[in-house]
């Protein structure tokens, strides 16, 4: 899909990408989902990766709000 050109296309792309991520995570067995990564990595498991992704999203949303003079949502 090409870059979204309007809000509707952006929402569609975001929804599609979120579904792909969920489907990918669901494709792992429970044991694979709980498996620990190699020592020395920032993330210990898939849950850590998803948690970091979520918090990066929140930080970017906060930054965009601040650019437009709005308070960050907590």
Residue pairs with C-beta under 8 A, 6 or more apart in sequence:
1 13
1 16
4 10
4 12
4 13
25 33
25 46
25 50
28 46
32 46
33 45
33 46
33 47
34 45
35 45
36 44
36 45
37 43
37 44
37 45
42 48
42 52
43 49
43 52
61 72
61 73
62 72
62 73
65 71
65 72
65 73
66 72
